[in-house]
Amino acid sequence: MRKLIPISLLFLGVLAFSSFVAPTKKSDFMAEVKWYTFEEAVQANKTNPKKFMVDVYTDWCGWCKRMDKATFQQAEISKYLNDNFYAVKLDAEMKDDIAFKGHTFNFVPNAGRKGVHTLAYSLLEGSMSYPSIVFLDENVDRIMVSKGYKGPEDFLKELKYTAEDHYKKTSLNVFKASNN
């Protein structure tokens, strides 16, 4: 019984202290990226030109899901994306057709693991790897492809490299090394 009293007092003390600590707001660590379909982004770009950040993913990709939670939900990342890019989610195995630049991109069932959408194939130049981020300029022309999972710090450097046109002057590796 004597051992139970100090443990109970400790528990009550922690409980009392926690009632005086300001709760962490969800917005301090998580924020919402405004996601567009490819067609919505192309349409919006006609009146308000911006670069595109296309997240090419699949439903079965574990690293894609991790990047959604660990990277895209960071307040600094989502704010930078929303301010500087049209953020597009593109399922590499989607079944819907997409008309773009005079072509109709569609799903090919007998390609890849579960089939592949030809727009994803085109954007990734046939090198299907998930997650892959494709950066496009305001004319919807490819700037670069970034393959694999990226944590928030590394991904923010890629966003700045692209949005601030550093890609026109230097390589990504040089930019990242000089911005540590």
C-alpha positions as a Markdown table, in Angstrom:
| # | Residue | x | y | z |
|---|---|---|---|---|
| 1 | Met | 0.0 | 0.0 | 0.0 |
| 2 | Arg | 2.9 | 2.4 | 0.8 |
| 3 | Lys | 4.3 | 1.9 | -2.7 |
| 4 | Leu | 0.9 | 2.7 | -4.3 |
| 5 | Ile | 0.6 | 6.1 | -2.6 |
| 6 | Pro | 3.8 | 7.7 | -4.2 |
| 7 | Ile | 2.8 | 6.3 | -7.6 |
| 8 | Ser | -0.7 | 7.7 | -7.2 |
| 9 | Leu | 0.7 | 11.1 | -6.2 |
| 10 | Leu | 3.1 | 11.1 | -9.1 |
| 11 | Phe | 0.2 | 10.3 | -11.5 |
| 12 | Leu | -2.0 | 13.1 | -10.1 |
| 13 | Gly | 0.9 | 15.5 | -10.3 |
| 14 | Val | 1.5 | 14.7 | -14.0 |
| 15 | Leu | -2.2 | 15.0 | -14.7 |
| 16 | Ala | -2.5 | 18.3 | -12.9 |
| 17 | Phe | 0.6 | 19.7 | -14.7 |
| 18 | Ser | -0.6 | 18.6 | -18.1 |
| 19 | Ser | -3.8 | 20.6 | -17.6 |
| 20 | Phe | -1.8 | 23.8 | -17.4 |
| 21 | Val | 0.3 | 23.1 | -20.6 |
| 22 | Ala | -1.1 | 24.7 | -23.7 |
| 23 | Pro | -2.2 | 22.1 | -26.2 |
| 24 | Thr | -0.3 | 21.8 | -29.4 |
| 25 | Lys | -2.3 | 23.0 | -32.3 |
| 26 | Lys | -2.6 | 20.7 | -35.2 |
| 27 | Ser | -1.5 | 23.5 | -37.5 |
| 28 | Asp | 1.9 | 23.7 | -35.7 |
| 29 | Phe | 3.0 | 20.4 | -37.2 |
| 30 | Met | 0.5 | 19.4 | -39.8 |
| 31 | Ala | -1.0 | 21.4 | -42.6 |
| 32 | Glu | -2.9 | 20.7 | -45.7 |
| 33 | Val | -1.5 | 20.7 | -49.2 |
| 34 | Lys | -4.0 | 21.8 | -51.8 |
| 35 | Trp | -3.9 | 18.9 | -54.1 |
| 36 | Tyr | -5.1 | 19.2 | -57.8 |
| 37 | Thr | -5.8 | 16.7 | -60.4 |
| 38 | Phe | -3.6 | 17.1 | -63.4 |
| 39 | Glu | -6.4 | 18.6 | -65.4 |
| 40 | Glu | -7.3 | 21.0 | -62.7 |
| 41 | Ala | -3.7 | 22.2 | -62.4 |
| 42 | Val | -3.4 | 22.7 | -66.2 |
| 43 | Gln | -6.7 | 24.7 | -66.2 |
| 44 | Ala | -5.7 | 26.9 | -63.2 |
| 45 | Asn | -2.3 | 27.5 | -64.7 |
| 46 | Lys | -4.0 | 29.3 | -67.7 |
| 47 | Thr | -5.0 | 32.2 | -65.5 |
| 48 | Asn | -2.4 | 32.0 | -62.7 |
| 49 | Pro | 0.9 | 30.5 | -64.1 |
| 50 | Lys | 2.9 | 28.5 | -61.5 |
| 51 | Lys | 5.3 | 25.6 | -61.6 |
| 52 | Phe | 3.9 | 22.1 | -61.0 |
| 53 | Met | 5.0 | 19.5 | -58.4 |
| 54 | Val | 3.6 | 16.1 | -59.5 |
| 55 | Asp | 3.7 | 13.4 | -57.0 |
| 56 | Val | 3.6 | 10.1 | -59.0 |
| 57 | Tyr | 2.5 | 7.3 | -56.6 |
| 58 | Thr | 0.7 | 4.0 | -56.4 |
| 59 | Asp | -1.8 | 2.8 | -53.8 |
| 60 | Trp | 0.5 | -0.1 | -52.8 |
| 61 | Cys | 3.7 | 2.0 | -52.3 |
| 62 | Gly | 4.7 | 2.2 | -48.6 |
| 63 | Trp | 7.3 | 4.9 | -49.1 |
| 64 | Cys | 4.6 | 7.0 | -50.9 |
| 65 | Lys | 2.4 | 6.8 | -47.9 |
| 66 | Arg | 5.2 | 7.6 | -45.6 |
| 67 | Met | 6.1 | 10.7 | -47.6 |
| 68 | Asp | 2.4 | 11.8 | -47.5 |
| 69 | Lys | 2.5 | 11.7 | -43.7 |
| 70 | Ala | 6.1 | 12.7 | -42.8 |
| 71 | Thr | 6.8 | 15.2 | -45.5 |
| 72 | Phe | 3.7 | 16.7 | -47.2 |
| 73 | Gln | 1.9 | 17.3 | -43.9 |
| 74 | Gln | 4.7 | 19.5 | -42.5 |
| 75 | Ala | 3.5 | 23.1 | -42.2 |
| 76 | Glu | 6.5 | 24.6 | -43.9 |
| 77 | Ile | 6.3 | 22.2 | -46.8 |
| 78 | Ser | 2.6 | 22.5 | -47.4 |
| 79 | Lys | 2.8 | 26.3 | -47.2 |
| 80 | Tyr | 5.7 | 26.5 | -49.6 |
| 81 | Leu | 3.9 | 24.1 | -52.0 |
| 82 | Asn | 0.6 | 26.0 | -51.9 |
| 83 | Asp | 2.4 | 29.3 | -52.4 |
| 84 | Asn | 4.7 | 28.3 | -55.3 |
| 85 | Phe | 3.3 | 25.2 | -57.1 |
| 86 | Tyr | 0.3 | 23.4 | -58.3 |
| 87 | Ala | 0.6 | 20.2 | -56.3 |
| 88 | Val | -0.7 | 17.3 | -58.3 |
| 89 | Lys | -1.3 | 13.7 | -57.1 |
| 90 | Leu | -1.0 | 11.4 | -60.0 |
| 91 | Asp | -1.7 | 7.7 | -59.5 |
| 92 | Ala | 0.5 | 5.8 | -61.9 |
| 93 | Glu | -2.1 | 3.1 | -62.1 |
| 94 | Met | -5.2 | 5.3 | -62.5 |
| 95 | Lys | -7.8 | 4.2 | -65.1 |
| 96 | Asp | -9.1 | 7.6 | -66.3 |
| 97 | Asp | -8.0 | 9.1 | -69.6 |
| 98 | Ile | -6.2 | 12.5 | -69.5 |
| 99 | Ala | -6.1 | 14.8 | -72.5 |
| 100 | Phe | -3.0 | 16.9 | -72.5 |
| 101 | Lys | -1.0 | 18.8 | -75.2 |
| 102 | Gly | -2.9 | 17.1 | -78.0 |
| 103 | His | -2.5 | 13.6 | -76.7 |
| 104 | Thr | -4.9 | 11.3 | -74.8 |
| 105 | Phe | -3.0 | 9.5 | -72.1 |
| 106 | Asn | -4.6 | 6.3 | -70.8 |
| 107 | Phe | -4.2 | 3.2 | -68.7 |
| 108 | Val | -2.3 | 0.2 | -70.2 |
| 109 | Pro | -3.3 | -2.9 | -68.2 |
| 110 | Asn | -0.5 | -5.2 | -69.2 |
| 111 | Ala | 2.4 | -3.0 | -68.2 |
| 112 | Gly | 4.1 | -2.7 | -64.9 |
| 113 | Arg | 3.0 | -4.4 | -61.7 |
| 114 | Lys | -0.7 | -3.6 | -62.0 |
| 115 | Gly | -0.7 | -1.7 | -65.3 |
| 116 | Val | 0.5 | 1.8 | -65.9 |
| 117 | His | -1.0 | 5.2 | -66.9 |
| 118 | Thr | 0.8 | 6.5 | -70.0 |
| 119 | Leu | 1.0 | 10.1 | -68.6 |
| 120 | Ala | 3.0 | 8.8 | -65.6 |
| 121 | Tyr | 5.1 | 6.7 | -68.0 |
| 122 | Ser | 5.7 | 9.8 | -70.1 |
| 123 | Leu | 6.5 | 12.1 | -67.2 |
| 124 | Leu | 9.0 | 9.5 | -65.7 |
| 125 | Glu | 10.5 | 8.7 | -69.1 |
| 126 | Gly | 9.6 | 5.1 | -68.6 |
| 127 | Ser | 11.6 | 4.7 | -65.4 |
| 128 | Met | 8.8 | 3.7 | -63.2 |
| 129 | Ser | 9.8 | 4.2 | -59.5 |
| 130 | Tyr | 7.6 | 5.3 | -56.6 |
| 131 | Pro | 7.4 | 7.8 | -55.1 |
| 132 | Ser | 8.7 | 10.0 | -57.9 |
| 133 | Ile | 8.3 | 13.8 | -57.9 |
| 134 | Val | 8.2 | 15.5 | -61.3 |
| 135 | Phe | 8.7 | 19.2 | -61.4 |
| 136 | Leu | 7.3 | 21.1 | -64.4 |
| 137 | Asp | 7.6 | 24.7 | -65.3 |
| 138 | Glu | 4.8 | 27.2 | -66.0 |
| 139 | Asn | 4.7 | 25.9 | -69.6 |
| 140 | Val | 4.1 | 22.4 | -68.2 |
| 141 | Asp | 7.5 | 21.2 | -69.5 |
| 142 | Arg | 9.6 | 19.0 | -67.4 |
| 143 | Ile | 12.3 | 20.6 | -65.2 |
| 144 | Met | 13.5 | 17.4 | -63.4 |
| 145 | Val | 12.4 | 14.1 | -61.9 |
| 146 | Ser | 13.3 | 13.3 | -58.3 |
| 147 | Lys | 13.0 | 9.6 | -57.4 |
| 148 | Gly | 12.5 | 8.1 | -54.0 |
| 149 | Tyr | 11.3 | 9.1 | -50.5 |
| 150 | Lys | 12.4 | 12.6 | -49.4 |
| 151 | Gly | 12.2 | 13.8 | -45.8 |
| 152 | Pro | 11.0 | 17.4 | -45.1 |
| 153 | Glu | 14.4 | 19.0 | -45.0 |
| 154 | Asp | 15.7 | 17.5 | -48.2 |
| 155 | Phe | 12.4 | 18.0 | -50.0 |
| 156 | Leu | 12.2 | 21.7 | -49.1 |
| 157 | Lys | 15.6 | 22.2 | -50.7 |
| 158 | Glu | 14.3 | 20.6 | -53.9 |
| 159 | Leu | 11.2 | 22.8 | -53.8 |
| 160 | Lys | 13.3 | 26.0 | -53.4 |
| 161 | Tyr | 15.8 | 24.8 | -56.1 |
| 162 | Thr | 12.9 | 24.5 | -58.5 |
| 163 | Ala | 10.6 | 27.4 | -57.5 |
| 164 | Glu | 13.4 | 29.9 | -57.3 |
| 165 | Asp | 14.9 | 28.9 | -60.7 |
| 166 | His | 18.2 | 27.8 | -59.3 |
| 167 | Tyr | 18.0 | 24.8 | -61.7 |
| 168 | Lys | 18.8 | 27.3 | -64.5 |
| 169 | Lys | 22.2 | 28.2 | -63.0 |
| 170 | Thr | 23.4 | 25.2 | -61.0 |
| 171 | Ser | 23.0 | 21.5 | -60.3 |
| 172 | Leu | 20.8 | 20.2 | -57.6 |
| 173 | Asn | 23.8 | 18.6 | -55.8 |
| 174 | Val | 25.7 | 21.9 | -55.7 |
| 175 | Phe | 22.6 | 23.8 | -54.6 |
| 176 | Lys | 22.0 | 21.3 | -51.7 |
| 177 | Ala | 25.6 | 21.4 | -50.6 |
| 178 | Ser | 25.6 | 25.2 | -50.5 |
| 179 | Asn | 22.3 | 25.4 | -48.6 |
| 180 | Asn | 23.0 | 23.2 | -45.5 |
